[in-house]
Amino acid sequence: MNRFPLWKNVVVVLVLLAAIIVSLPNLFGDAPAVQVSLANGQLLEASGLERVREVLASSKGSQTALYTALYTEKGRVMARFPSVDVQLQAADALRAALGKGYVVAMTLTPSTPVWLRTLGLRPVPLGLDLRGGVHFLFEVDMSAAVKQRLDTYATDFTKVLRDKRIRRSIAVVGQEVQIRLPDVADADRAEDLLRETDRDLSFDRRNATEGVLLVARMTPKQIRERQDFAIQQNTTTLRNRVNELGVAEPIVQRQGLDRIVVQLPGVQDPAQAERVLGATATLEFRLVCAEENALEAERTKRAPLGCELFKSRDGSPVLLKRRTIVTGDQLVDASQGFAEGQPAVFVRLDTKGARNMLDTTKANLKKPMAVVFVEQKRETVERNGKMVEVPRETREVINIATINGVFSSSFQISGLDNLEARDLALLLRAGALAAPIYKVEERTVGPSLGQENIDRGVGAFLIGFGLVAVFMLFYYKMFGLVANVGLLTNVILIMALLSMIQAALTLPGIAGIVLTIGMAVDANVLINERIREELRNGMSPQAAIHAGYDKAFATIADSNLTTLIAGIVLFLFGSGPVKGFAVVLCLGILTSMFTALTVTRALVNVMYGNRKVERLAV
């Protein structure tokens, strides 16, 4: 009556063995390490590994040769060290020897043995509160996102009306684009042309001192869509920038209406992370108003019609055309390199940008074109006796060159030093931000505090597990021992699944494991009480075991199903720590069902099945 077929016993054994092996990397912890990657984003080859080995071995007066492991992972070289002091020495030696063509970052890496890494097994990634690292909260400037869209409409309107030779004056005022038409007779024709640009825009006419004023506005639906796009694009861009930094298991997600959370576990250099993530740098390509006097425009603070006043890096004024040829969101790729022995950034454009660049270079041979570096910042100023933060945009001309030939999708930007070229290539390769972002919160969790959280979490788990195990053993005797084995198996299965799916474990996740222990033992309590009840009703021991597991199944399934639904809801609508708790809770429910109904049943069958039993220790 109480026997599993051979195949089922084999499956249970294989699952347990696989879970033990997959969860083994979690026993070895983390160690301080140095990560070396190429600044241009390309993958390091075997020669890079040997170069790092030579630098570490040749550093005089230091302990950098005492690395415990040196290997390549995802195109980066990882060097693991026995202590933080040696890690710091190694990082300094590598930065000095390798130069600016490499990115040397300090991090924490798992101390997993080689044979486990060869099998592709990794420990459960730890969240920020357990591993230490940096937490940023960024706010997206939603009004700037809408204004950028309006600026694009203004540029498109200018091109459409210019092609049809309609006189106009176009400006963005507040939340609308105003088109002044000196000739009233052009109003109907111009409105029809502009409606073809975007039929969702709303247009109305106003009286003007001269001619007619057409006003274009975005609908509320368009504004919401633009703001959602800005959040999504910025989230993607920040995630790409994190990948360029080489951070393992980062968290980049939207929070609320206009904020983005970035968590970088294991990062020990928050200044570098903030410099790359917080930068809103992008480029604009414009023609130079070569025939105009920039010094005169600076003196009078008035730019000629169709031109705009900028500053170059040396502070001298430059007049550029208002029309932008290519913007940062049309860049497909950017890499750092050298052209004629000087640092340069090699740029590749998308189809629309390439077409605009081709048309411009064809029509403006031997004319100068400028590259404008655009950056959004926030500065603190005093207003009405209070210090407040206000947005500030800086635009700087970083390069002016003569168009000597026709080109479209691929070209280069020179006139930069090594560090500027590296950072600019990284930012452009990661993608342009759809709207400016501003840091509103920063928290740094040190490795020691993370380790303290781990110790406390593990301590809470051991106390909870120990109390439950003692109670079960005292109250249910041998069946309590079976339940305890099931609980231990349940924890191993949870850790194995977390390792397989690489879900980050946080302090709330540890709380979820502790809660799962209490929930998992409920199933064993139901089964054991049912067995007791059947024995009191006069059933034989074998029949009582069978009835206990069989009749308790429906109750166990119902109770766990309702909890699983609650866990799924928490995962779908929660964020951050709530999601971590929900993942562990859902996995724990599934594993507890398996251990309570299958693993413990297999163990009871081994103990009592296929033989005559007079009484049960339950």
C-alpha positions in Angstrom: 0.0 0.0 0.0 2.8 2.5 0.9 5.3 2.0 -1.8 6.5 4.2 -4.7 7.4 2.7 -8.0 11.1 2.5 -8.6 11.1 5.4 -11.2 9.4 7.8 -8.7 12.1 7.0 -6.0 14.8 7.5 -8.6 13.3 10.9 -9.6 13.1 12.0 -6.0 16.8 11.1 -5.4 18.0 12.7 -8.6 16.1 15.9 -7.8 17.6 16.1 -4.3 21.1 15.4 -5.6 20.8 18.0 -8.3 19.5 20.6 -5.8 22.4 19.9 -3.5 25.0 20.4 -6.3 23.3 23.5 -7.7 23.1 25.1 -4.3 26.8 24.3 -3.4 28.2 27.6 -4.7 26.3 29.4 -2.0 28.6 27.9 0.7 31.7 29.7 -0.5 30.7 33.4 -0.1 32.2 36.5 -1.9 35.7 37.8 -2.1 37.2 41.2 -3.0 38.1 41.3 -6.7 39.2 43.6 -9.5 37.4 43.6 -12.8 39.3 44.7 -16.0 37.5 45.5 -19.2 38.2 47.5 -22.4 37.0 51.1 -22.3 35.5 50.9 -25.8 33.2 48.1 -24.8 34.8 45.3 -26.8 35.6 41.9 -25.3 39.0 41.1 -23.8 40.8 38.2 -25.4 43.3 35.8 -23.9 46.1 38.3 -24.4 44.3 40.6 -22.0 44.3 37.9 -19.3 48.1 37.5 -19.7 48.6 41.2 -19.7 46.8 41.5 -16.3 48.8 38.5 -15.0 52.1 40.2 -15.9 51.1 43.5 -14.2 50.0 41.8 -11.0 53.2 39.7 -10.9 55.6 42.6 -11.7 54.2 45.1 -9.1 57.1 45.8 -6.8 56.7 46.3 -3.1 53.1 45.1 -3.1 51.2 41.8 -2.6 49.3 42.0 -5.9 50.7 38.7 -7.0 48.8 37.0 -4.2 45.6 36.7 -6.2 43.6 33.6 -5.4 42.0 33.3 -8.8 42.4 34.9 -12.3 40.0 34.2 -15.1 37.9 35.7 -17.9 34.1 36.1 -17.6 31.9 37.6 -20.3 34.8 39.3 -22.0 36.2 40.7 -18.8 39.2 39.7 -16.7 38.4 38.9 -13.0 41.2 38.8 -10.4 40.2 37.7 -6.9 42.2 38.6 -3.8 42.4 37.4 -0.2 41.7 40.9 1.4 40.5 44.4 0.6 44.0 45.8 1.2 45.5 43.6 -1.6 42.5 44.5 -3.8 43.2 48.2 -3.5 46.9 47.7 -4.3 46.1 45.7 -7.3 43.5 48.2 -8.6 46.0 51.0 -8.3 48.8 49.0 -10.0 46.5 48.0 -12.9 45.2 51.5 -13.5 48.8 52.8 -13.6 50.0 50.1 -16.0 47.1 49.6 -18.3 46.2 53.3 -19.0 43.0 54.9 -20.0 42.1 52.3 -22.6 41.0 50.0 -19.9 38.3 50.2 -17.1 39.5 48.9 -13.8 36.7 48.5 -11.3 36.7 47.1 -7.7 33.9 44.7 -7.0 33.0 41.5 -5.1 33.0 38.1 -6.9 31.8 34.7 -5.7 34.6 32.4 -4.3 33.2 29.5 -6.3 35.7 26.7 -7.0 36.8 26.2 -10.6 34.9 22.8 -11.1 31.6 24.4 -10.1 32.2 27.4 -12.4 33.0 25.0 -15.2 29.6 23.4 -14.7 28.1 26.9 -15.1 26.9 27.0 -11.5 26.7 30.3 -9.7 25.6 31.3 -6.2 22.4 33.2 -5.5 23.0 36.9 -6.3 22.7 39.0 -3.2 20.8 42.3 -3.2 22.1 45.6 -2.1 21.2 45.2 1.6 23.2 42.0 1.8 26.1 42.5 -0.5 26.7 46.2 -0.1 26.8 48.7 -3.0 25.1 51.9 -4.2 21.5 52.9 -4.4 20.4 55.8 -6.6 17.0 57.3 -7.1 16.6 59.5 -10.2 13.8 61.8 -11.1 12.9 62.3 -14.8 12.1 65.9 -15.9 8.7 65.3 -17.5 8.2 68.9 -18.7 11.5 68.7 -20.5 10.4 65.5 -22.2 7.4 67.3 -23.6 9.4 70.3 -24.6 11.9 68.2 -26.5 8.9 66.8 -28.5 7.6 70.3 -29.2 11.1 71.3 -30.4 11.1 68.4 -32.8 7.7 69.5 -34.1 9.0 73.0 -34.6 12.0 71.7 -36.6 9.7 69.5 -38.8 7.3 72.4 -39.4 10.1 74.6 -40.4 11.3 72.1 -43.0 7.8 71.4 -44.4 7.0 75.1 -44.8 10.4 76.0 -46.2 10.1 73.3 -48.8 6.8 74.8 -49.9 8.3 78.3 -49.9 5.8 79.6 -47.3 7.1 82.5 -45.2 6.9 81.8 -41.5 8.3 82.4 -38.0 8.1 79.4 -35.7 8.7 79.3 -31.9 7.9 77.0 -29.0 6.1 79.0 -26.3 5.1 77.1 -23.2 3.2 73.9 -24.1 2.5 74.9 -27.7 4.2 75.6 -31.1 3.3 79.0 -32.6 3.6 79.5 -36.3 3.4 83.1 -37.5 2.3 83.5 -41.1 2.7 87.1 -42.5 0.4 86.2 -45.5 -3.1 85.3 -44.4 -3.7 83.6 -47.7 -1.2 80.9 -46.7 -3.0 79.9 -43.5 -5.3 77.2 -45.0 -2.5 75.7 -47.1 0.0 75.8 -44.2 -2.4 74.2 -41.7 -3.2 71.3 -44.2 0.6 70.7 -44.6 1.2 70.7 -40.9 -1.7 68.4 -40.1 0.0 65.9 -42.5 3.0 65.9 -40.2 1.0 64.5 -37.3 -2.8 64.2 -37.5 -3.1 63.8 -33.7 -2.0 67.4 -33.1 -4.7 70.0 -32.4 -4.5 73.3 -34.3 -6.3 76.6 -33.8 -5.9 80.1 -35.2 -5.4 83.4 -33.5 -5.4 87.0 -34.7 -2.0 88.6 -34.9 -0.8 92.2 -35.5 0.5 91.0 -38.9 -0.9 88.0 -40.7 -2.2 85.0 -38.8 -1.0 82.9 -35.9 -1.3 79.1 -36.1 -1.0 77.3 -32.7 -0.3 73.6 -32.5 -0.8 71.7 -29.2 -0.2 68.1 -28.2 -3.3 66.3 -26.9 -3.4 65.0 -23.3 -3.0 61.4 -24.7 0.1 62.5 -26.7 1.6 64.1 -23.6 1.0 60.9 -21.5 2.5 58.8 -24.2 5.5 61.1 -24.5 6.1 61.0 -20.7 5.8 57.2 -20.6 8.2 56.9 -23.5 10.7 59.2 -21.6 10.5 56.9 -18.5 10.9 53.7 -20.6 13.7 55.1 -22.7 15.6 56.5 -19.7 15.2 53.1 -17.9 16.6 51.3 -20.9 19.5 53.8 -21.3 20.4 53.6 -17.6 20.4 49.8 -17.9 22.7 50.0 -20.9 25.0 52.3 -18.9 25.1 49.9 -16.0 26.0 47.1 -18.4 28.9 49.3 -19.7 30.1 49.7 -16.1 30.2 45.9 -15.8 28.1 45.6 -12.7 26.8 42.2 -11.9 23.1 41.7 -11.1 22.0 45.4 -11.2 18.5 46.5 -10.5 17.1 49.3 -12.8 13.4 49.8 -12.6 10.7 52.4 -12.7 9.2 53.7 -9.4 6.0 55.6 -9.5 5.2 58.1 -12.2 8.5 59.9 -12.8 11.3 58.1 -10.9 13.8 55.4 -11.6 15.6 53.2 -9.0 19.2 52.0 -9.8 20.8 49.6 -7.4 24.4 48.4 -8.0 25.3 45.6 -5.6 29.0 45.1 -5.0 30.1 48.5 -6.4 32.8 50.0 -4.3 33.3 53.2 -6.3 30.1 55.2 -6.1 31.7 58.3 -7.6 32.4 56.6 -11.0 28.9 55.1 -11.0 27.3 58.5 -10.4 29.4 60.2 -13.0 28.3 57.8 -15.7 24.7 57.2 -14.7 23.8 60.8 -13.8 25.3 62.2 -17.0 22.7 63.3 -19.5 25.3 64.0 -22.2 24.3 63.8 -25.8 25.4 65.4 -29.1 24.0 67.8 -31.7 25.5 68.4 -35.1 24.9 71.9 -36.5 26.2 74.0 -39.3 28.3 77.1 -38.5 27.0 80.6 -39.3 30.4 81.3 -40.8 29.5 84.6 -42.4 28.3 86.2 -39.1 30.3 88.0 -36.4 30.2 85.9 -33.3 32.0 88.5 -31.2 29.4 91.2 -32.1 26.6 88.8 -31.3 28.1 88.1 -27.9 28.5 91.8 -27.2 24.9 92.7 -28.1 23.5 89.4 -26.7 21.5 89.1 -29.9 22.1 86.4 -32.5 21.3 86.9 -36.2 18.1 85.5 -37.6 18.4 81.7 -37.9 21.5 81.5 -35.8 22.2 80.7 -32.1 25.1 81.7 -29.9 27.2 79.0 -28.3 30.5 78.9 -26.4 33.5 76.7 -27.4 35.8 75.0 -24.9 38.2 77.9 -24.8 35.3 80.3 -24.0 35.2 82.0 -27.4 31.7 82.6 -28.9 30.5 80.6 -31.9 27.4 81.2 -34.0 25.6 78.0 -35.1 22.5 77.4 -37.2 19.4 76.8 -35.2 18.5 73.8 -37.3 19.9 70.6 -35.9 21.2 68.1 -38.4 21.5 65.0 -36.2 20.7 64.6 -32.5 21.9 62.0 -29.9 18.9 59.8 -30.2 19.8 59.0 -33.8 23.2 57.5 -32.9 23.4 53.7 -33.3 26.9 53.0 -32.1 30.0 54.8 -30.8 33.5 53.5 -30.0 36.7 55.1 -28.8 39.8 54.9 -31.0 42.6 56.9 -32.6 42.7 58.9 -35.8 46.0 60.2 -37.0 47.4 59.4 -33.6 44.8 61.5 -31.7 41.9 60.2 -29.6 38.6 60.1 -31.4 35.1 58.8 -31.2 33.8 56.8 -34.2 30.1 57.3 -34.6 27.4 55.4 -36.6 24.0 56.8 -37.3 20.6 55.3 -37.9 18.8 55.5 -41.3 17.1 58.9 -40.6 20.2 60.4 -39.2 22.3 59.1 -42.0 19.9 60.6 -44.6 20.0 64.0 -42.9 23.8 63.9 -42.7 24.1 62.9 -46.3 21.8 65.7 -47.5 23.6 68.3 -45.4 27.2 67.3 -46.5 26.1 67.2 -50.1 24.8 70.8 -49.9 27.5 72.3 -47.7 30.9 71.0 -49.0 33.8 73.1 -47.7 31.6 74.7 -45.0 32.3 74.2 -41.3 30.1 71.9 -39.1 30.2 71.9 -35.3 29.6 69.2 -32.7 27.8 70.4 -29.7 28.1 68.6 -26.4 24.8 69.0 -24.4 24.5 68.2 -20.7 21.7 68.7 -18.2 22.5 69.4 -14.6 20.8 70.6 -11.5 22.3 73.4 -9.4 21.4 74.9 -6.1 20.4 78.6 -6.1 18.9 81.0 -3.5 15.4 82.1 -4.2 13.3 84.1 -1.7 15.8 83.3 1.1 15.6 79.5 0.4 18.0 77.2 -1.4 16.3 75.4 -4.2 17.5 73.1 -7.0 16.8 74.3 -10.5 17.6 72.6 -13.9 20.5 74.0 -16.0 21.4 73.0 -19.5 25.0 73.5 -20.7 25.8 73.4 -24.4 29.5 73.5 -25.4 31.0 73.3 -28.9 33.6 70.5 -28.7 34.6 70.3 -32.3 34.4 72.4 -35.5 35.6 70.8 -38.8 35.3 71.6 -42.5 33.1 69.3 -44.5 35.7 68.0 -47.0 33.6 65.2 -48.4 30.2 63.6 -48.5 29.4 61.1 -45.7 26.3 59.7 -44.1 26.1 57.0 -41.5 29.8 56.7 -40.3 32.2 59.4 -39.3 34.5 60.4 -36.4 34.8 63.1 -33.8 38.2 64.3 -32.8 39.7 67.1 -30.6 39.1 65.2 -27.4 41.5 63.8 -24.8 41.6 60.1 -23.8 39.2 60.3 -20.8 36.7 62.6 -22.7 36.7 60.2 -25.7 36.2 57.2 -23.5 33.3 58.7 -21.5 31.6 60.2 -24.5 31.8 56.9 -26.4 30.3 55.1 -23.4 27.5 57.5 -23.0 26.6 57.6 -26.7 26.9 53.8 -27.1 24.5 53.3 -24.1 22.0 55.6 -25.7 20.7 59.1 -25.3 18.4 60.0 -22.5 14.9 60.9 -23.7 14.6 63.5 -20.9 17.0 64.9 -18.3 17.3 63.0 -15.0 18.2 64.4 -11.6 19.5 62.5 -8.6 17.2 62.9 -5.6 18.6 60.2 -3.4 21.8 58.2 -2.9 22.6 55.5 -0.3 25.8 53.5 0.0 25.7 50.2 1.9 29.2 49.0 2.9 30.2 45.3 2.7 30.5 45.1 6.4 26.9 46.3 6.9 25.8 43.8 4.2 27.6 41.0 6.0 25.9 42.0 9.3 22.5 41.8 7.6 23.5 38.3 6.3 24.6 37.2 9.7 21.3 38.4 11.3 19.2 36.9 8.6 20.9 33.6 8.8 20.6 33.8 12.6 16.9 34.4 12.4 16.6 31.5 10.0 18.5 29.1 12.2 16.5 30.1 15.3 13.2 29.7 13.4 14.2 26.4 11.9 15.6 25.1 15.2 12.4 25.9 17.2 10.2 24.3 14.5 12.4 21.3 14.3 12.4 20.8 18.1 8.6 21.1 18.3 8.0 18.7 15.5 10.4 16.1 16.9 8.9 16.4 20.4 5.3 16.4 19.3 5.3 13.9 16.4 8.4 11.7 17.2 9.5 9.8 14.1 7.1 11.5 11.8 8.4 14.8 13.2 11.9 13.7 12.2 10.6 13.0 8.7 9.0 16.5 8.6 12.3 18.1 9.7 14.1 16.3 6.8 11.4 17.6 4.5 11.9 21.2 5.8 15.7 21.0 5.3 15.1 19.6 1.8 12.7 22.5 1.2 15.4 25.1 2.0 17.9 23.4 -0.3 15.4 23.3 -3.1 14.6 27.0 -2.6 18.3 27.9 -2.8 18.9 25.7 -5.8 16.0 27.4 -7.7 17.2 30.9 -6.7 20.6 30.0 -8.0 19.2 28.6 -11.3 17.1 31.6 -12.1 19.6 34.1 -10.6 17.0 35.9 -8.6 18.6 38.4 -6.2 18.2 37.5 -2.6 17.5 40.4 -0.2 16.8 40.7 3.5 13.0 40.5 2.8 13.9 37.3 0.8 15.4 35.8 3.8 12.3 36.7 5.7 10.4 34.9 3.0 12.5 31.7 3.6 11.8 31.9 7.3 8.1 32.3 6.6 8.2 29.4 4.2 9.5 27.1 6.9 6.5 27.9 9.1 4.1 27.5 6.1 5.8 24.3 4.9 5.5 22.6 8.3 1.7 23.2 8.2 1.4 20.6 5.5 3.2 18.0 7.6 1.0 18.9 10.6 -2.1 18.3 8.5 -0.8 15.0 7.4 0.3 13.8 10.8 -2.9 14.9 12.5 -4.9 13.1 9.8 -2.8 9.9 10.4 -3.5 10.2 14.1 -7.2 10.6 13.5 -7.3 7.5 11.2 -5.5 5.5 13.9 -8.0 6.6 16.5 -10.8 5.5 14.2 -9.3 2.0 14.2 -7.5 1.9 10.9 -4.3 -0.2 10.6 -1.0 1.7 10.6 -0.4 1.2 6.8 -4.0 2.3 6.0 -3.7 5.3 8.3 -0.5 6.5 6.5 -2.1 6.1 3.1 -5.3 7.9 4.2 -3.4 10.6 6.0 -1.5 11.6 2.8 -4.4 11.0 0.5 -7.1 12.9 2.4 -4.8 15.8 3.4 -3.8 16.5 -0.2 -6.9 18.6 -1.0 -6.6 20.8 2.1 -2.9 21.3 1.5 -3.4 22.2 -2.2 -6.2 24.7 -1.4 -4.3 26.5 1.4 -1.1 26.8 -0.7 -3.0 27.9 -3.8 -4.5 30.9 -2.1 -1.1 31.9 -0.7 0.5 31.4 -4.1 -2.1 33.8 -5.6 -1.2 36.4 -2.9 2.5 35.9 -3.8 1.9 36.5 -7.5 -0.1 39.6 -6.8 2.7 40.9 -4.6 5.2 40.2 -7.4 3.1 41.9 -10.1 2.2 45.1 -8.2 5.1 45.3 -5.7 8.5 46.8 -6.3 12.0 46.3 -4.9 12.0 44.4 -1.6 8.4 43.4 -2.0 9.2 41.6 -5.3 12.1 39.8 -3.6 9.9 38.6 -0.8 7.2 37.5 -3.3 9.7 35.5 -5.5 11.0 33.6 -2.5 7.4 33.1 -1.2 6.1 31.7 -4.5 9.1 29.4 -4.9 8.8 28.2 -1.3 5.1 27.3 -1.8 6.0 25.1 -4.8 8.9 23.4 -3.1 7.0 22.9 0.1 4.2 21.1 -1.8 6.8 18.8 -3.4 8.7 18.1 -0.2 5.5 17.6 2.0 3.7 15.3 -0.4 6.5 13.6 -2.3 9.8 13.7 -0.4 8.4 12.9 3.1 6.1 10.3 1.6 9.1 8.6 -0.1 11.0 8.6 3.3 7.9 7.3 5.2 7.6 4.5 2.5 11.2 3.5 3.1 10.7 3.4 6.9 7.3 1.7 7.0 6.4 0.5 3.6 6.5 -3.2 2.5 6.5 -4.6 6.0 4.1 -5.3 8.8 3.9 -2.4 11.3 2.2 -2.8 14.7 2.2 0.9 15.8 3.4 4.3 14.5 5.5 6.8 16.3 3.4 9.8 15.5 
